[in-house]
Structures are given as structure tokens and as C-alpha cells.
Amino acid sequence: NSLTVEDLLLTPTQDIAKRCKTSPIEIKRIVDIVLCATCPPELSRLEILAADGDEKFSTGDDTLDDALGGGIRTGMVWEVVGESSAGKTQLALQLSLFVQMPLDSGGLSGSACYLTTSSKLPTDRLVQICELDGTLSSSLCLEHVHTLAVPTVAMLQEVLTNNLPKFILGQVSKGLRPVKLVIIDALGELFHSNTKTTTSTLVERSKNIASLSASLHELADVHKVAVVVLNEVIDRFDRPRHDQREADLLYENQSRWFNTAEFFGESKKEASLGLVWANQINTRIMLTRTGRRRYLSDQDLPKRRRLNETVEHTVQVPRLANEDEQQSTLIRRLTIIFSTVSSPLSLDYVVTERGITVLPDE
């Protein structure tokens, strides 16, 4: 009897023992030897990704960059999900500025396309961040942030399929700053409906999400851009447990591991758009308002430095947005729920006039 390695590893031990007229224990010993001899070298995720050549740019916060595996990486679809006033748009605006930074300062010398579904690009806030953050040059602002309103699913699909790829190629052919970041603010709002939810409407929504996701991944892969999609949360309610077999896997039990930040103690909200959308994204970042407050000093807010200067230059830390200096500060929580380039992690942060700043551990 002759067996290939594939036959040996995939055929049940009992069957091989019968064919070779020997004991299953002897076959098991042989299989173990073959497994040890043919085991491929173990590679970590980051070692594999280092060979892919994907680019990445800074979020503007060193601690957050480290948590995300070095910053925002191109060729991926990122989701930033959270409730209102958690800081989703603040982070998106911050990214649209820092992607413009030179390579030696943590950027990609690129431009951003900012697609809005129900509101306009907050240009005043964009200018404010640019002016107050000393690491950003005054030349990096509105000129390289291209914006377009996409109020319907059909319009967004058309832009992703036809308009945006042509625009990206046009930027390159004209020798202009290449598009390195595409932001959608916010996807969940396109699926709001006043009609009753039925099986047919859910099926239609799933088809639309799958189609949009395919276009997003094609953009990220073909044109080497980072796609950042903002999304909403919905309330999560505890449901009564039904009788079930121990081996049953119910969606409501499993979804808490990829739809919520329950592992880190934040379980009241979950990401909208369900399992279909969750399967399409490479990284899910959840922003939450914790209700916790702290009295912060300048030492609590790390000072950013000009990365492209050899002479040390510290930047004045601005006051907290919407906070009086004598009052305690609202603490928010950023959680990496899952990612293909980093491990799950949870960090405290505050929103300042300059953008999002991660706080050191207490």
C-alpha cells in the first residue's frame, strides 16, 4: 500500500490501519511524525503584512497608531461605529488631514475623498483642527479634501463603481496628490426607513450592503486606498433565554463578540447593519460615551511634536472642546473589537479642539 502525505493526513486512522493491516496506534504515531516534519514555519500577522507592501498613515495620536498596528493601513475597509457625539466625525476629519502629511511625518502626501450621506462636510471644524494642531501645516487643509453628497444607496453605488475610480485615476494622471483615503459619513443613515421591517426588506438591505461592500473592497485593493466607513449603533436589549441544546449557537449570543464592546465592559449598544456588514469589514472600532469624568491637567494630554524637525518643538495643548477648565472632563472609550492587523484593545480618549487624544492609563 502506497500513501501520499495528503492521503495519510486526511484519511481516518482506522481506515488506514485496516488497509495496512496494523494497529491504529501505530498509524497515529506515523501521522504525528509526518505532521512534525511537514509543519510550515509559524508567521505572525504583522510579518505576513510586512511583505504585502501596504502603506499606512498616522491618526495624529501615537498611542492610537500603536493600537491599530502602526496607523491606518491602505488596502483595507475600516469601520468606526458609535453613538451620536462619541467622536466619529472628529476622528474622520482628523484622518482626512493627517493623510496629507509628508511621508517623513507619518502621512502619505495624499488627498481624501469625504462622502456624506445626510449632512455637509463640517469645513469650519476641519479648519479649526488644522489651525490648532501644531503638527499640521497651514497648507494642509480644505484643498486636498474632496467632498460629495450621496443621499441614497443608488447614488453611493454609482459613485463607488464609476465616479470615484475615474476621479482617483484622474488625480494620478494629472500629477496631483493621489487619493489615499475614502470616508463615508455615515453608511447606516442610508438604510433608515419608516416602513415596517419585513423579510423582503431585510433581504433587499443585505443585497445592497453586499454590493456596496464589493465596490469598497475593489477600491481599497485596486487603488490602494484606505476606506473608512462611519456607522451608527442601536440599543441592545437583554432577551429571555429560550430552551436550547448546549451545542446550539444563537446569533444573539455570538454577536456580542463582534457587534459590541462587551468584552471590555461596554455592552449597551451594538453596531447597526447586522452580520452581513460585519463580515465585510477588516477592522471594527467602536467609540462610546462612558459617563465617566476626570479632572485632567496638561500632563494628562500628550503633546504632539513636529515629526519632520530635528529641533524639539512642543505644541501647546488646547483646552478641551465644550469644557470649562475648572470642570471635570467627559471620558470616552475607543475599543478595537476586531482587526486583521492588530489585537482587541480598549483605550480612554477625550475630544479636544484639536481632535481626538488618547489618554494614558490611570
C-alpha positions in Angstrom: 0.0 0.0 0.0 1.3 3.4 -1.0 0.0 6.6 0.6 0.7 10.2 -0.2 1.1 12.7 2.6 -2.4 14.0 1.7 -3.9 10.6 2.0 -2.2 10.0 5.3 -3.4 13.2 6.9 -6.9 13.3 5.5 -7.9 9.6 5.8 -9.3 8.4 9.1 -6.7 6.5 11.1 -9.0 3.4 11.4 -9.3 3.1 7.6 -5.5 3.3 7.1 -4.9 0.7 9.8 -7.3 -1.7 8.0 -5.6 -1.1 4.6 -2.1 -1.6 6.1 -3.1 -4.4 8.5 -1.6 -2.7 11.5 -2.9 -1.1 14.7 -4.5 2.4 14.7 -2.0 3.4 17.4 0.9 2.7 15.1 -0.7 4.8 12.3 -1.3 7.6 14.8 2.3 7.6 15.7 3.3 7.8 12.0 0.8 10.6 11.4 2.3 12.6 14.3 5.8 12.2 12.9 4.7 13.4 9.4 2.9 16.4 10.9 6.0 17.4 12.8 8.1 17.0 9.6 5.8 19.0 7.3 4.7 21.7 9.7 5.2 25.1 8.0 7.1 27.9 9.9 4.9 30.0 12.1 4.4 33.6 10.9 2.8 36.3 12.8 0.1 38.5 11.1 2.4 41.6 11.1 5.3 39.6 9.5 2.9 38.5 6.7 1.6 42.0 6.2 5.1 43.5 6.0 5.6 41.7 2.8 2.4 43.0 1.3 3.7 46.5 0.8 0.5 48.2 2.1 1.0 51.8 3.1 -0.1 53.3 6.4 -0.5 56.8 7.8 -0.8 58.3 11.3 -4.1 59.1 13.0 -2.4 62.0 14.7 -2.0 60.2 18.0 1.0 57.9 18.7 -0.8 55.7 21.2 -3.7 55.1 18.9 -1.3 54.4 16.0 0.4 51.7 18.1 -3.0 50.2 19.0 -4.0 50.0 15.3 -0.8 48.2 14.2 1.0 51.4 13.1 -1.8 53.6 11.9 -4.5 53.5 9.2 -3.4 51.0 6.6 -4.4 51.2 2.9 -6.0 48.3 1.1 -8.5 47.7 3.9 -12.0 48.6 4.9 -12.2 50.2 8.3 -15.4 50.9 10.3 -15.7 53.5 13.0 -19.0 52.9 14.8 -20.5 54.7 17.7 -23.4 56.7 19.1 -24.0 60.4 18.5 -21.4 62.8 19.9 -18.9 59.9 20.5 -16.4 61.5 18.1 -16.8 59.5 14.9 -16.8 62.6 12.6 -14.0 64.1 14.7 -11.7 61.1 14.0 -12.7 61.1 10.3 -11.8 64.8 9.9 -8.5 64.2 11.7 -7.7 61.3 9.3 -8.5 63.4 6.3 -5.9 65.9 7.4 -3.1 63.6 8.5 -3.2 61.6 5.3 -1.9 64.8 3.6 1.2 64.9 5.8 4.6 64.2 4.1 5.9 60.6 4.3 8.6 61.5 6.8 5.9 63.0 9.1 3.7 59.9 9.2 1.4 60.8 6.2 1.2 59.6 2.6 1.3 63.0 0.9 -2.2 62.1 -0.4 -5.7 63.5 -0.5 -9.0 62.4 0.9 -12.5 61.9 -0.6 -15.2 62.6 2.0 -18.6 61.3 1.1 -21.6 62.5 3.2 -25.0 60.8 3.3 -27.1 63.2 5.3 -25.0 66.3 6.2 -22.4 68.6 4.8 -18.7 68.4 5.4 -18.0 70.5 8.6 -15.4 72.7 7.0 -15.2 75.1 9.9 -14.2 72.2 12.2 -11.7 71.0 9.7 -10.1 74.4 9.6 -10.1 74.6 13.4 -8.3 71.2 13.8 -5.8 72.2 11.1 -5.0 75.6 12.8 -4.8 74.3 16.4 -2.7 71.2 15.8 0.9 72.4 15.5 1.9 69.2 13.7 -0.2 70.2 10.7 0.9 72.7 8.1 -1.4 75.5 7.2 -1.2 74.3 3.6 -2.8 71.0 4.6 -6.5 71.7 4.8 -9.5 72.0 2.5 -7.8 71.9 -0.9 -7.0 68.2 -0.6 -10.3 67.1 1.0 -12.7 66.4 -1.9 -16.4 66.1 -0.8 -19.6 64.8 -2.4 -23.1 64.2 -1.1 -24.5 60.7 -1.6 -28.0 60.8 -0.1 -29.2 57.4 -1.5 -27.9 53.9 -1.8 -28.2 54.0 -5.6 -26.2 57.2 -5.7 -23.5 55.9 -3.4 -23.2 52.7 -5.5 -22.8 54.8 -8.7 -20.1 56.9 -7.1 -18.2 53.9 -5.8 -18.5 52.0 -9.1 -17.9 54.7 -11.7 -17.3 58.3 -10.5 -14.7 57.6 -7.7 -12.4 55.2 -9.7 -12.3 57.7 -12.6 -11.5 60.6 -10.2 -8.7 58.6 -8.5 -7.1 57.7 -11.8 -7.5 61.3 -13.0 -5.6 62.6 -9.9 -2.7 60.4 -10.7 -2.7 61.2 -14.5 -2.7 64.9 -13.8 0.2 64.6 -11.3 -1.9 65.8 -8.4 -2.0 64.4 -4.9 -3.2 60.8 -5.1 -6.3 59.8 -3.2 -5.3 57.6 -0.3 -8.4 57.9 1.9 -12.1 57.5 1.2 -14.5 58.3 4.1 -18.3 57.6 4.1 -20.1 59.5 6.8 -22.3 57.6 7.6 -23.4 54.4 6.0 -26.1 53.4 8.4 -28.1 56.5 7.7 -28.8 55.4 4.1 -30.8 52.4 5.5 -33.2 54.4 7.7 -36.8 53.6 6.8 -40.3 54.5 8.1 -41.8 51.3 6.6 -42.3 48.1 8.5 -39.3 45.8 8.5 -40.2 42.5 6.7 -38.2 39.6 5.4 -38.2 41.1 1.9 -36.8 44.5 3.1 -34.1 42.7 5.1 -33.1 40.7 2.0 -33.0 43.8 -0.1 -30.9 45.6 2.5 -28.5 42.6 2.6 -28.1 42.7 -1.2 -27.4 46.4 -1.1 -24.8 46.0 1.6 -23.1 43.2 -0.2 -23.0 45.2 -3.4 -21.6 48.3 -1.7 -19.1 46.2 0.2 -17.8 44.6 -3.0 -17.2 48.1 -4.5 -15.5 49.3 -1.3 -13.1 46.3 -1.3 -12.3 46.8 -5.0 -11.5 50.4 -4.4 -9.2 49.5 -1.5 -7.5 46.7 -3.3 -7.1 48.1 -6.8 -6.4 51.7 -6.0 -4.6 51.1 -2.7 -6.7 53.5 -0.6 -7.9 53.2 3.0 -11.7 53.1 3.2 -13.1 54.4 6.5 -16.9 53.9 7.0 -18.7 55.6 9.8 -21.6 53.7 11.2 -24.3 54.0 13.9 -25.2 51.9 16.9 -28.5 50.6 18.1 -29.7 49.8 21.6 -29.0 46.2 22.8 -31.6 44.6 24.9 -31.3 41.5 27.1 -33.6 38.9 25.7 -35.1 36.0 27.7 -33.1 32.8 27.2 -35.0 30.1 25.4 -34.6 26.4 25.9 -31.7 25.3 23.7 -29.3 22.5 23.4 -25.9 23.1 24.8 -24.3 22.9 21.4 -26.7 25.4 19.8 -25.1 28.7 18.6 -27.6 31.5 18.6 -26.8 34.8 16.8 -27.8 36.9 19.9 -25.2 35.0 21.9 -22.4 35.2 19.3 -23.0 38.8 18.1 -21.8 40.3 21.4 -18.2 39.3 20.4 -18.2 41.2 17.1 -21.1 43.7 17.4 -20.4 45.1 20.8 -17.6 46.0 23.2 -19.0 43.7 25.9 -15.6 42.1 26.5 -14.4 45.5 27.7 -17.5 46.3 29.7 -19.4 48.3 27.1 -22.5 46.2 26.1 -25.4 48.6 26.0 -25.0 49.4 22.3 -24.3 47.3 19.2 -23.2 48.2 15.7 -26.1 48.5 13.1 -26.4 46.7 9.8 -26.0 43.2 11.2 -24.0 40.2 10.3 -23.9 40.9 6.6 -22.0 44.1 7.1 -19.8 42.8 9.9 -18.5 40.1 7.6 -17.4 42.8 5.1 -15.0 44.9 7.2 -11.4 44.3 8.1 -11.4 46.3 11.3 -14.2 47.5 13.7 -13.5 50.4 16.0 -16.3 51.3 18.5 -16.5 54.7 20.2 -18.6 55.1 23.3 -19.6 57.7 25.8 -18.9 56.2 29.1 -20.4 58.7 31.5 -17.1 58.7 33.5 -15.4 62.1 34.1 -11.9 63.0 35.2 -10.1 66.2 36.1 -7.3 66.5 33.6 -4.1 68.5 33.6 -1.8 69.3 30.7 0.3 66.3 31.7 -2.7 64.0 31.0 -2.8 65.2 27.4 0.3 64.1 25.5 1.9 66.9 23.5 2.4 66.3 19.8 5.6 67.1 18.2 6.6 68.1 14.6 8.0 64.8 13.3 9.9 66.3 10.5 12.0 68.7 12.6 15.3 67.8 14.2 14.9 70.5 16.8 12.5 69.5 19.6 9.3 71.6 19.2 6.4 71.1 21.5 2.9 72.1 20.7 0.6 74.0 23.1 -2.2 71.7 24.2 -5.5 73.4 23.6 -8.4 73.3 26.0 -11.0 70.5 25.9 -13.8 71.1 23.4 -17.0 72.2 25.2 -15.4 72.0 28.6 -14.7 74.7 31.2 -11.1 74.5 32.5 -12.4 74.1 36.1 -14.8 71.3 35.3 -14.2 67.6 35.1 -13.9 66.2 31.6 -16.1 63.6 29.9 -14.2 60.5 29.1 -15.0 58.4 26.0 -13.8 54.9 25.2 -12.3 53.6 22.0 -12.4 49.8 21.5 -10.9 47.8 18.7 -13.4 45.0 18.6 -11.7 43.0 15.9 -9.0 43.7 13.3 -6.8 41.8 10.8 -3.8 43.9 11.7 -4.0 44.4 15.5 -5.3 42.8 18.6 -8.5 43.8 20.5 -7.9 46.7 22.8 -9.7 49.4 24.7 -8.5 53.0 25.4 -9.8 56.1 27.0 -9.8 59.3 25.0 -11.1 62.9 25.0 -12.2 65.2 22.2 -10.3 68.5 22.3 -10.5 71.5 20.0 -7.6 69.8 18.1 -9.3 66.5 17.7 -9.2 63.1 19.4 -6.4 62.5 22.0 -5.9 59.1 23.7 -5.3 59.3 27.5 -2.6 57.5 29.4 -3.7 54.7 31.7 -4.5 55.8 35.2 
